[in-house]
Amino acid sequence: TVSVDMTEAIALRQLANQRQPSGAGKISMTALIVKACAWALRQQPLMNSHLIDDTIFVQPAVNIGVAVALNEGLIVPVVPQADQLGLAALGAAIDDVAARARQNKLRAADLSGGTFTVSNLGMYGIDHFTAILNPPEVGILAVGQTRKQFVPDENDQPTLRPMMTMTLSADHRVIDGAVAAQFIASVQTALSNPLAMLL
């Protein structure tokens, strides 16, 4: 579990939404989190693997499932090639599969091929939770709400910042603690300093 200063991520989202064409949907924070995960999965490719029987298969494509809550239960449609999409296209793809999930219009292909999952319950006022793995994937990121908290600045003075908590669940048969820590640290870096994703 880590806490992330979301100041720069919020600013990037605001800028991206200002640049959206008239009539286009707003880019959600979930889209930015998925973008950060897609980037981090390229840094830590073992997190982007499947465990089938006793064999580890590192997946060549980054296909991220986004958990959607329905009255009937949870469903996880998949955004394929998430690392290849810009933020606006990624946001549109997430909105599309989420809307079709709520309308019961998903195709079988929309629910298969995921290599990693993001479950964001921040919009429900949840601060912290632990998500259950979606086999054969070996990782899932649980995202809580962003809330303002006082944190020390560079001079150890209290500063009010928008902080978000993320918790990574990983299959320990594939992922040891060091790899898991490096991955979630990469996600933290990407959200606290989105310019890192351009380097």
C-alpha positions, 0 to 999 in steps of 0.5 A: 500500500502506498499514498500518492500525491495527486496534485500533478495528476489532477492538473494533467487531467484538468488540462486534458479535459480543457483540450477535449473537443466539444461534445467529447466525454470528460477524461476520468481519473480512472483513465489516468490511473490505467495509463500509469499502470500500463506504463509501469507494466512495461517497466516491470513486465513480470507483473504483466504475466499469466500463471497457468498450471505451474508455468509463467507466461509473460504477456506481450500485450498490456491489456488492462481490465477495469472493474465495473460495479453492476447491480448484478455484481462486478464485471471486468471488461478489458481495454486491449493495448492500453499502453499504446493509447493516448490519454484521451483515447484510453479514456474513451475506451474505458467509457465505452466498455463501462457503458456497454457493461451497464447496458449488458452489451459487452461481447465475449472478447471484451471480457477476455485477454486481460493481463492486469486489473484496476479496481477503483472504488474512490467514487464510493468514498472508500479510502483503502481496500484489498482487491482479489486477484483475477486469475490467471492474472498475477496482479490487481491494483485497488484504488481508494478516494483522493482526499486532502491531507496535511503532509510535510513539504520540503521544509517539513512544514504542513501542506494540504495535498490531495492524497490517494491510497493504492494497494497492490495484490500480487500472486506470490507464486510469480511476484515476490515482494521486491518486484511488487514494490518496484511496480507500485513505486512506478505507478506512484511515480507516474501519478505524482509526476506524470512527465516521468511517463514521457522519459 
